[in-house]
Protein backbone atom coordinates (compact mmCIF):
# COMPACT_ATOMS: atom_id res chain seq x y z
CA UNK A 1 0.00 0.00 0.00
CA UNK A 2 2.87 2.39 0.81
CA UNK A 3 4.49 1.72 -2.56
CA UNK A 4 1.18 2.34 -4.29
CA UNK A 5 0.72 5.67 -2.49
CA UNK A 6 4.28 6.80 -3.31
CA UNK A 7 3.74 6.05 -7.01
CA UNK A 8 0.53 8.02 -6.99
CA UNK A 9 2.23 10.94 -5.22
CA UNK A 10 4.94 11.02 -7.91
CA UNK A 11 2.28 11.01 -10.61
CA UNK A 12 0.47 13.81 -8.76
CA UNK A 13 3.61 15.98 -8.65
CA UNK A 14 4.33 15.50 -12.36
CA UNK A 15 0.70 16.26 -13.21
CA UNK A 16 0.76 19.50 -11.25
CA UNK A 17 4.00 20.58 -12.91
CA UNK A 18 2.60 19.93 -16.38
CA UNK A 19 -0.68 21.63 -15.46
CA UNK A 20 1.10 24.75 -14.21
CA UNK A 21 2.95 25.09 -17.52
CA UNK A 22 -0.25 24.62 -19.54
CA UNK A 23 -2.23 27.08 -17.39
CA UNK A 24 0.49 29.72 -17.68
CA UNK A 25 0.85 29.37 -21.46
CA UNK A 26 -2.89 29.38 -22.17
CA UNK A 27 -3.61 32.42 -20.01
CA UNK A 28 -0.63 34.33 -21.41
CA UNK A 29 -2.01 34.08 -24.95
CA UNK A 30 -5.34 35.65 -23.90
CA UNK A 31 -5.75 38.87 -25.91
CA UNK A 32 -5.57 42.15 -24.08
CA UNK A 33 -2.79 43.86 -22.16
CA UNK A 34 -3.56 44.24 -18.41
CA UNK A 35 -1.68 47.55 -18.21
CA UNK A 36 -3.55 49.05 -21.18
CA UNK A 37 -6.85 47.79 -19.79
CA UNK A 38 -6.20 49.34 -16.38
CA UNK A 39 -5.17 52.74 -17.77
CA UNK A 40 -7.83 53.00 -20.46
CA UNK A 41 -7.77 53.72 -24.17
CA UNK A 42 -6.41 57.25 -23.86
CA UNK A 43 -3.34 56.36 -21.78
CA UNK A 44 0.05 57.54 -23.00
CA UNK A 45 2.48 54.83 -24.20
CA UNK A 46 5.06 55.96 -21.62
CA UNK A 47 2.53 55.51 -18.82
CA UNK A 48 1.59 52.07 -20.08
CA UNK A 49 5.26 51.07 -20.30
CA UNK A 50 5.90 52.30 -16.76
CA UNK A 51 2.96 50.31 -15.42
CA UNK A 52 4.13 47.21 -17.28
CA UNK A 53 7.52 47.54 -15.58
CA UNK A 54 5.84 47.97 -12.20
CA UNK A 55 3.70 44.88 -12.72
CA UNK A 56 6.61 42.85 -14.07
CA UNK A 57 4.92 42.35 -17.45
CA UNK A 58 8.01 43.48 -19.37
CA UNK A 59 10.00 40.44 -18.25
CA UNK A 60 10.28 37.39 -20.48
CA UNK A 61 7.68 34.65 -20.16
CA UNK A 62 10.16 32.02 -18.83
CA UNK A 63 11.25 34.40 -16.06
CA UNK A 64 7.66 35.23 -15.18
CA UNK A 65 6.75 31.53 -15.12
CA UNK A 66 9.65 30.67 -12.83
CA UNK A 67 8.81 33.56 -10.49
CA UNK A 68 5.16 32.52 -10.43
CA UNK A 69 5.73 28.80 -9.88
CA UNK A 70 8.37 29.40 -7.21
CA UNK A 71 5.91 31.67 -5.42
CA UNK A 72 3.25 28.95 -5.53
CA UNK A 73 5.55 26.58 -3.64
CA UNK A 74 5.95 29.13 -0.85
CA UNK A 75 2.30 30.19 -0.78
CA UNK A 76 3.01 33.57 -2.39
CA UNK A 77 0.66 33.90 -5.37
CA UNK A 78 1.78 37.42 -6.20
CA UNK A 79 0.00 40.80 -6.19
CA UNK A 80 -3.25 41.45 -7.99
CA UNK A 81 -2.85 43.82 -10.94
CA UNK A 82 -6.23 45.43 -10.32
CA UNK A 83 -6.62 45.55 -6.54
CA UNK A 84 -2.90 45.75 -5.65
CA UNK A 85 -3.42 43.29 -2.79
CA UNK A 86 -2.03 39.83 -2.12
CA UNK A 87 -3.63 37.17 -4.32
CA UNK A 88 -3.17 34.66 -1.49
CA UNK A 89 -5.33 36.77 0.81
CA UNK A 90 -7.97 37.24 -1.89
CA UNK A 91 -8.13 33.48 -2.48
CA UNK A 92 -8.27 32.74 1.25
CA UNK A 93 -11.16 35.18 1.71
CA UNK A 94 -13.13 33.55 -1.11
CA UNK A 95 -12.20 29.92 -0.38
CA UNK A 96 -13.91 30.03 3.03
CA UNK A 97 -17.17 30.36 1.09
CA UNK A 98 -16.56 28.16 -1.96
CA UNK A 99 -15.09 25.19 -0.08
CA UNK A 100 -17.94 24.86 2.48
CA UNK A 101 -20.44 25.35 -0.35
CA UNK A 102 -18.88 22.51 -2.38
CA UNK A 103 -18.73 20.20 0.64
CA UNK A 104 -22.31 21.06 1.62
CA UNK A 105 -23.56 20.32 -1.90
CA UNK A 106 -21.56 17.08 -2.08
CA UNK A 107 -22.96 15.84 1.25
CA UNK A 108 -26.50 16.66 0.13
CA UNK A 109 -26.10 14.94 -3.24
CA UNK A 110 -24.59 11.84 -1.60
CA UNK A 111 -27.31 11.62 1.06
CA UNK A 112 -29.95 11.81 -1.68
CA UNK A 113 -28.28 9.60 -4.28
CA UNK A 114 -27.13 6.63 -2.19
CA UNK A 115 -30.52 5.53 -0.83
CA UNK A 116 -32.22 6.42 -4.11
CA UNK A 117 -29.76 4.32 -6.14
CA UNK A 118 -29.92 1.37 -3.74
CA UNK A 119 -33.72 1.38 -3.61
CA UNK A 120 -33.97 1.62 -7.40
CA UNK A 121 -31.50 -1.26 -7.90
CA UNK A 122 -33.12 -3.59 -5.36
CA UNK A 123 -36.58 -2.92 -6.83
CA UNK A 124 -35.63 -3.03 -10.48
CA UNK A 125 -38.56 -2.68 -12.85
CA UNK A 126 -41.02 -1.65 -10.16
CA UNK A 127 -42.93 1.58 -9.97
CA UNK A 128 -40.48 2.88 -7.36
CA UNK A 129 -37.55 2.25 -9.73
CA UNK A 130 -39.30 3.96 -12.62
CA UNK A 131 -40.22 6.96 -10.44
CA UNK A 132 -36.69 7.38 -9.11
CA UNK A 133 -35.13 7.15 -12.55
CA UNK A 134 -37.70 9.58 -13.97
CA UNK A 135 -36.93 12.15 -11.26
CA UNK A 136 -33.19 11.62 -11.78
CA UNK A 137 -33.58 12.22 -15.51
CA UNK A 138 -35.48 15.41 -14.72
CA UNK A 139 -32.71 16.47 -12.34
CA UNK A 140 -30.08 15.96 -15.02
CA UNK A 141 -32.12 17.89 -17.60
CA UNK A 142 -32.89 20.95 -15.45
CA UNK A 143 -30.10 23.58 -15.52
CA UNK A 144 -28.92 24.30 -12.01
CA UNK A 145 -29.14 28.09 -12.48
CA UNK A 146 -32.83 27.78 -13.47
CA UNK A 147 -33.47 25.58 -10.46
CA UNK A 148 -31.62 28.15 -8.34
CA UNK A 149 -33.99 30.89 -9.50
CA UNK A 150 -36.98 28.66 -8.69
CA UNK A 151 -35.60 28.11 -5.19
CA UNK A 152 -35.16 31.86 -4.71
CA UNK A 153 -38.72 32.53 -5.90
CA UNK A 154 -40.30 29.90 -3.64
CA UNK A 155 -38.20 29.90 -0.48
CA UNK A 156 -36.78 33.43 -0.43
CA UNK A 157 -39.44 35.65 -2.02
CA UNK A 158 -42.70 33.80 -1.27
CA UNK A 159 -42.03 31.87 1.94
CA UNK A 160 -39.19 34.12 3.19
CA UNK A 161 -37.41 31.20 4.84
CA UNK A 162 -34.02 32.10 3.36
CA UNK A 163 -32.35 35.22 2.02
CA UNK A 164 -32.34 35.74 -1.74
CA UNK A 165 -28.57 36.14 -1.86
CA UNK A 166 -25.43 37.42 -0.22
CA UNK A 167 -23.34 35.98 2.58
CA UNK A 168 -23.34 37.41 6.12
CA UNK A 169 -19.86 36.09 6.97
CA UNK A 170 -18.85 33.30 9.33
CA UNK A 171 -18.35 35.83 12.11
CA UNK A 172 -22.15 36.14 12.31
CA UNK A 173 -22.36 32.48 13.34
CA UNK A 174 -21.99 29.02 11.83
CA UNK A 175 -25.70 28.37 11.41
CA UNK A 176 -26.26 31.78 9.85
CA UNK A 177 -23.54 31.05 7.29
CA UNK A 178 -24.85 27.55 6.54
CA UNK A 179 -28.37 28.95 6.15
CA UNK A 180 -27.08 31.39 3.52
CA UNK A 181 -25.40 28.49 1.68
CA UNK A 182 -28.40 26.14 1.83
CA UNK A 183 -30.23 27.25 -1.32
CA UNK A 184 -27.02 27.44 -3.43
CA UNK A 185 -25.99 24.00 -2.14
CA UNK A 186 -29.37 22.50 -3.05
CA UNK A 187 -29.19 24.07 -6.51
CA UNK A 188 -25.75 22.55 -7.02
CA UNK A 189 -26.63 19.19 -5.46
CA UNK A 190 -29.73 18.33 -7.49
CA UNK A 191 -28.05 17.52 -10.85
CA UNK A 192 -25.14 15.79 -9.11
CA UNK A 193 -27.49 13.66 -6.99
CA UNK A 194 -29.37 12.65 -10.13
CA UNK A 195 -26.18 11.53 -11.87
CA UNK A 196 -24.85 9.75 -8.79
CA UNK A 197 -28.14 7.89 -8.22
CA UNK A 198 -28.12 6.56 -11.78
CA UNK A 199 -24.49 5.46 -11.47
CA UNK A 200 -25.18 3.83 -8.11
CA UNK A 201 -28.13 1.91 -9.53
CA UNK A 202 -26.21 0.76 -12.61
CA UNK A 203 -23.13 -0.33 -10.62
CA UNK A 204 -25.23 -2.16 -8.04
CA UNK A 205 -27.23 -3.98 -10.71
CA UNK A 206 -24.02 -5.15 -12.38
CA UNK A 207 -22.68 -6.38 -9.05
CA UNK A 208 -25.89 -8.16 -8.08
CA UNK A 209 -25.61 -10.21 -11.27
CA UNK A 210 -22.15 -11.57 -10.40
CA UNK A 211 -21.49 -15.21 -9.47
CA UNK A 212 -20.20 -14.40 -5.97
CA UNK A 213 -23.56 -12.82 -5.13
CA UNK A 214 -25.37 -16.01 -6.10
CA UNK A 215 -22.83 -17.97 -4.05
CA UNK A 216 -23.46 -15.78 -1.02
CA UNK A 217 -27.21 -16.31 -1.37
CA UNK A 218 -26.70 -20.08 -1.78
CA UNK A 219 -24.70 -20.13 1.48
CA UNK A 220 -27.75 -18.85 3.32
CA UNK A 221 -27.23 -15.10 3.52
CA UNK A 222 -30.34 -12.98 3.33
CA UNK A 223 -30.89 -10.42 0.60
CA UNK A 224 -30.09 -7.59 3.02
CA UNK A 225 -26.90 -9.28 4.26
CA UNK A 226 -25.73 -10.00 0.71
CA UNK A 227 -26.44 -6.42 -0.32
CA UNK A 228 -24.61 -4.71 2.56
CA UNK A 229 -21.73 -7.18 3.03
CA UNK A 230 -20.82 -7.94 -0.57
CA UNK A 231 -22.68 -6.02 -3.28
CA UNK A 232 -22.32 -2.45 -2.06
CA UNK A 233 -18.58 -2.59 -1.43
CA UNK A 234 -17.87 -3.97 -4.90
CA UNK A 235 -20.17 -1.39 -6.49
CA UNK A 236 -18.36 1.54 -4.89
CA UNK A 237 -15.54 1.86 -7.45
CA UNK A 238 -17.49 3.77 -10.15
CA UNK A 239 -19.44 5.61 -7.45
CA UNK A 240 -16.22 6.89 -5.83
CA UNK A 241 -15.06 8.07 -9.25
CA UNK A 242 -18.21 10.13 -9.73
CA UNK A 243 -18.04 11.55 -6.19
CA UNK A 244 -14.44 12.69 -6.77
CA UNK A 245 -15.33 14.28 -10.10
CA UNK A 246 -18.40 15.92 -8.59
CA UNK A 247 -16.45 17.56 -5.78
CA UNK A 248 -14.01 18.99 -8.30
CA UNK A 249 -16.90 20.26 -10.41
CA UNK A 250 -18.71 21.73 -7.41
CA UNK A 251 -15.57 23.57 -6.33
CA UNK A 252 -14.58 24.83 -9.77
CA UNK A 253 -17.88 25.02 -11.59
CA UNK A 254 -20.05 27.10 -9.25
CA UNK A 255 -19.45 30.38 -11.09
CA UNK A 256 -23.05 30.74 -12.27
CA UNK A 257 -24.59 29.74 -8.93
CA UNK A 258 -22.32 32.12 -7.03
CA UNK A 259 -23.42 34.93 -9.34
CA UNK A 260 -27.11 34.03 -8.97
CA UNK A 261 -26.86 34.18 -5.16
CA UNK A 262 -24.25 36.99 -5.06
CA UNK A 263 -21.80 34.82 -3.13
CA UNK A 264 -18.25 36.25 -2.99
CA UNK A 265 -16.57 32.93 -3.70
CA UNK A 266 -13.82 31.70 -6.00
CA UNK A 267 -16.23 31.49 -8.93
CA UNK A 268 -17.04 35.21 -8.83
CA UNK A 269 -13.39 36.04 -8.18
CA UNK A 270 -12.17 34.29 -11.32
CA UNK A 271 -15.05 35.72 -13.36
CA UNK A 272 -14.16 39.26 -12.28
CA UNK A 273 -10.43 38.65 -12.81
CA UNK A 274 -11.01 37.47 -16.38
CA UNK A 275 -13.14 40.50 -17.21
CA UNK A 276 -10.47 42.81 -15.74
CA UNK A 277 -7.49 41.01 -17.38
CA UNK A 278 -6.05 40.36 -13.93
CA UNK A 279 -3.90 37.50 -15.22
CA UNK A 280 -2.03 36.75 -12.01
CA UNK A 281 -5.33 36.16 -10.18
CA UNK A 282 -6.69 33.99 -13.00
CA UNK A 283 -3.51 31.88 -13.13
CA UNK A 284 -3.37 31.39 -9.38
CA UNK A 285 -7.06 30.53 -8.92
CA UNK A 286 -7.09 28.15 -11.89
CA UNK A 287 -3.92 26.47 -10.61
CA UNK A 288 -5.46 26.15 -7.17
CA UNK A 289 -8.54 24.50 -8.67
CA UNK A 290 -6.35 22.17 -10.74
CA UNK A 291 -4.49 21.25 -7.56
CA UNK A 292 -7.80 20.51 -5.84
CA UNK A 293 -8.88 18.26 -8.73
CA UNK A 294 -5.57 16.35 -8.71
CA UNK A 295 -5.58 15.93 -4.92
CA UNK A 296 -9.18 14.69 -4.94
CA UNK A 297 -8.27 12.24 -7.70
CA UNK A 298 -5.38 10.99 -5.56
CA UNK A 299 -7.72 10.52 -2.59
CA UNK A 300 -10.15 8.61 -4.82
CA UNK A 301 -7.33 6.36 -6.05
CA UNK A 302 -6.36 5.56 -2.45
CA UNK A 303 -10.02 4.91 -1.67
CA UNK A 304 -10.08 2.48 -4.62
CA UNK A 305 -7.23 0.51 -3.09
CA UNK A 306 -8.93 0.47 0.31
CA UNK A 307 -12.24 -0.63 -1.16
CA UNK A 308 -10.72 -3.29 -3.45
CA UNK A 309 -7.40 -4.85 -2.27
CA UNK A 310 -6.90 -6.40 -5.73
CA UNK A 311 -5.99 -2.95 -7.07
CA UNK A 312 -3.03 -2.74 -4.68
CA UNK A 313 -1.55 -5.94 -6.06
CA UNK A 314 -1.94 -4.69 -9.61
C-alpha positions in Angstrom: 0.0 0.0 0.0 2.9 2.4 0.8 4.5 1.7 -2.6 1.2 2.3 -4.3 0.7 5.7 -2.5 4.3 6.8 -3.3 3.7 6.0 -7.0 0.5 8.0 -7.0 2.2 10.9 -5.2 4.9 11.0 -7.9 2.3 11.0 -10.6 0.5 13.8 -8.8 3.6 16.0 -8.6 4.3 15.5 -12.4 0.7 16.3 -13.2 0.8 19.5 -11.2 4.0 20.6 -12.9 2.6 19.9 -16.4 -0.7 21.6 -15.5 1.1 24.8 -14.2 2.9 25.1 -17.5 -0.3 24.6 -19.5 -2.2 27.1 -17.4 0.5 29.7 -17.7 0.9 29.4 -21.5 -2.9 29.4 -22.2 -3.6 32.4 -20.0 -0.6 34.3 -21.4 -2.0 34.1 -25.0 -5.3 35.6 -23.9 -5.7 38.9 -25.9 -5.6 42.1 -24.1 -2.8 43.9 -22.2 -3.6 44.2 -18.4 -1.7 47.6 -18.2 -3.5 49.0 -21.2 -6.8 47.8 -19.8 -6.2 49.3 -16.4 -5.2 52.7 -17.8 -7.8 53.0 -20.5 -7.8 53.7 -24.2 -6.4 57.2 -23.9 -3.3 56.4 -21.8 0.1 57.5 -23.0 2.5 54.8 -24.2 5.1 56.0 -21.6 2.5 55.5 -18.8 1.6 52.1 -20.1 5.3 51.1 -20.3 5.9 52.3 -16.8 3.0 50.3 -15.4 4.1 47.2 -17.3 7.5 47.5 -15.6 5.8 48.0 -12.2 3.7 44.9 -12.7 6.6 42.9 -14.1 4.9 42.3 -17.4 8.0 43.5 -19.4 10.0 40.4 -18.2 10.3 37.4 -20.5 7.7 34.6 -20.2 10.2 32.0 -18.8 11.3 34.4 -16.1 7.7 35.2 -15.2 6.7 31.5 -15.1 9.7 30.7 -12.8 8.8 33.6 -10.5 5.2 32.5 -10.4 5.7 28.8 -9.9 8.4 29.4 -7.2 5.9 31.7 -5.4 3.3 29.0 -5.5 5.5 26.6 -3.6 6.0 29.1 -0.8 2.3 30.2 -0.8 3.0 33.6 -2.4 0.7 33.9 -5.4 1.8 37.4 -6.2 0.0 40.8 -6.2 -3.3 41.4 -8.0 -2.9 43.8 -10.9 -6.2 45.4 -10.3 -6.6 45.6 -6.5 -2.9 45.7 -5.6 -3.4 43.3 -2.8 -2.0 39.8 -2.1 -3.6 37.2 -4.3 -3.2 34.7 -1.5 -5.3 36.8 0.8 -8.0 37.2 -1.9 -8.1 33.5 -2.5 -8.3 32.7 1.2 -11.2 35.2 1.7 -13.1 33.6 -1.1 -12.2 29.9 -0.4 -13.9 30.0 3.0 -17.2 30.4 1.1 -16.6 28.2 -2.0 -15.1 25.2 -0.1 -17.9 24.9 2.5 -20.4 25.4 -0.4 -18.9 22.5 -2.4 -18.7 20.2 0.6 -22.3 21.1 1.6 -23.6 20.3 -1.9 -21.6 17.1 -2.1 -23.0 15.8 1.2 -26.5 16.7 0.1 -26.1 14.9 -3.2 -24.6 11.8 -1.6 -27.3 11.6 1.1 -29.9 11.8 -1.7 -28.3 9.6 -4.3 -27.1 6.6 -2.2 -30.5 5.5 -0.8 -32.2 6.4 -4.1 -29.8 4.3 -6.1 -29.9 1.4 -3.7 -33.7 1.4 -3.6 -34.0 1.6 -7.4 -31.5 -1.3 -7.9 -33.1 -3.6 -5.4 -36.6 -2.9 -6.8 -35.6 -3.0 -10.5 -38.6 -2.7 -12.9 -41.0 -1.7 -10.2 -42.9 1.6 -10.0 -40.5 2.9 -7.4 -37.6 2.2 -9.7 -39.3 4.0 -12.6 -40.2 7.0 -10.4 -36.7 7.4 -9.1 -35.1 7.1 -12.6 -37.7 9.6 -14.0 -36.9 12.1 -11.3 -33.2 11.6 -11.8 -33.6 12.2 -15.5 -35.5 15.4 -14.7 -32.7 16.5 -12.3 -30.1 16.0 -15.0 -32.1 17.9 -17.6 -32.9 20.9 -15.5 -30.1 23.6 -15.5 -28.9 24.3 -12.0 -29.1 28.1 -12.5 -32.8 27.8 -13.5 -33.5 25.6 -10.5 -31.6 28.2 -8.3 -34.0 30.9 -9.5 -37.0 28.7 -8.7 -35.6 28.1 -5.2 -35.2 31.9 -4.7 -38.7 32.5 -5.9 -40.3 29.9 -3.6 -38.2 29.9 -0.5 -36.8 33.4 -0.4 -39.4 35.6 -2.0 -42.7 33.8 -1.3 -42.0 31.9 1.9 -39.2 34.1 3.2 -37.4 31.2 4.8 -34.0 32.1 3.4 -32.4 35.2 2.0 -32.3 35.7 -1.7 -28.6 36.1 -1.9 -25.4 37.4 -0.2 -23.3 36.0 2.6 -23.3 37.4 6.1 -19.9 36.1 7.0 -18.8 33.3 9.3 -18.3 35.8 12.1 -22.1 36.1 12.3 -22.4 32.5 13.3 -22.0 29.0 11.8 -25.7 28.4 11.4 -26.3 31.8 9.9 -23.5 31.1 7.3 -24.9 27.6 6.5 -28.4 28.9 6.1 -27.1 31.4 3.5 -25.4 28.5 1.7 -28.4 26.1 1.8 -30.2 27.3 -1.3 -27.0 27.4 -3.4 -26.0 24.0 -2.1 -29.4 22.5 -3.0 -29.2 24.1 -6.5 -25.7 22.5 -7.0 -26.6 19.2 -5.5 -29.7 18.3 -7.5 -28.0 17.5 -10.8 -25.1 15.8 -9.1 -27.5 13.7 -7.0 -29.4 12.6 -10.1 -26.2 11.5 -11.9 -24.9 9.7 -8.8 -28.1 7.9 -8.2 -28.1 6.6 -11.8 -24.5 5.5 -11.5 -25.2 3.8 -8.1 -28.1 1.9 -9.5 -26.2 0.8 -12.6 -23.1 -0.3 -10.6 -25.2 -2.2 -8.0 -27.2 -4.0 -10.7 -24.0 -5.1 -12.4 -22.7 -6.4 -9.0 -25.9 -8.2 -8.1 -25.6 -10.2 -11.3 -22.2 -11.6 -10.4 -21.5 -15.2 -9.5 -20.2 -14.4 -6.0 -23.6 -12.8 -5.1 -25.4 -16.0 -6.1 -22.8 -18.0 -4.1 -23.5 -15.8 -1.0 -27.2 -16.3 -1.4 -26.7 -20.1 -1.8 -24.7 -20.1 1.5 -27.8 -18.9 3.3 -27.2 -15.1 3.5 -30.3 -13.0 3.3 -30.9 -10.4 0.6 -30.1 -7.6 3.0 -26.9 -9.3 4.3 -25.7 -10.0 0.7 -26.4 -6.4 -0.3 -24.6 -4.7 2.6 -21.7 -7.2 3.0 -20.8 -7.9 -0.6 -22.7 -6.0 -3.3 -22.3 -2.4 -2.1 -18.6 -2.6 -1.4 -17.9 -4.0 -4.9 -20.2 -1.4 -6.5 -18.4 1.5 -4.9 -15.5 1.9 -7.5 -17.5 3.8 -10.2 -19.4 5.6 -7.4 -16.2 6.9 -5.8 -15.1 8.1 -9.3 -18.2 10.1 -9.7 -18.0 11.5 -6.2 -14.4 12.7 -6.8 -15.3 14.3 -10.1 -18.4 15.9 -8.6 -16.5 17.6 -5.8 -14.0 19.0 -8.3 -16.9 20.3 -10.4 -18.7 21.7 -7.4 -15.6 23.6 -6.3 -14.6 24.8 -9.8 -17.9 25.0 -11.6 -20.0 27.1 -9.3 -19.4 30.4 -11.1 -23.1 30.7 -12.3 -24.6 29.7 -8.9 -22.3 32.1 -7.0 -23.4 34.9 -9.3 -27.1 34.0 -9.0 -26.9 34.2 -5.2 -24.2 37.0 -5.1 -21.8 34.8 -3.1 -18.3 36.3 -3.0 -16.6 32.9 -3.7 -13.8 31.7 -6.0 -16.2 31.5 -8.9 -17.0 35.2 -8.8 -13.4 36.0 -8.2 -12.2 34.3 -11.3 -15.0 35.7 -13.4 -14.2 39.3 -12.3 -10.4 38.7 -12.8 -11.0 37.5 -16.4 -13.1 40.5 -17.2 -10.5 42.8 -15.7 -7.5 41.0 -17.4 -6.0 40.4 -13.9 -3.9 37.5 -15.2 -2.0 36.7 -12.0 -5.3 36.2 -10.2 -6.7 34.0 -13.0 -3.5 31.9 -13.1 -3.4 31.4 -9.4 -7.1 30.5 -8.9 -7.1 28.1 -11.9 -3.9 26.5 -10.6 -5.5 26.1 -7.2 -8.5 24.5 -8.7 -6.4 22.2 -10.7 -4.5 21.2 -7.6 -7.8 20.5 -5.8 -8.9 18.3 -8.7 -5.6 16.4 -8.7 -5.6 15.9 -4.9 -9.2 14.7 -4.9 -8.3 12.2 -7.7 -5.4 11.0 -5.6 -7.7 10.5 -2.6 -10.2 8.6 -4.8 -7.3 6.4 -6.0 -6.4 5.6 -2.5 -10.0 4.9 -1.7 -10.1 2.5 -4.6 -7.2 0.5 -3.1 -8.9 0.5 0.3 -12.2 -0.6 -1.2 -10.7 -3.3 -3.5 -7.4 -4.9 -2.3 -6.9 -6.4 -5.7 -6.0 -3.0 -7.1 -3.0 -2.7 -4.7 -1.6 -5.9 -6.1 -1.9 -4.7 -9.6 
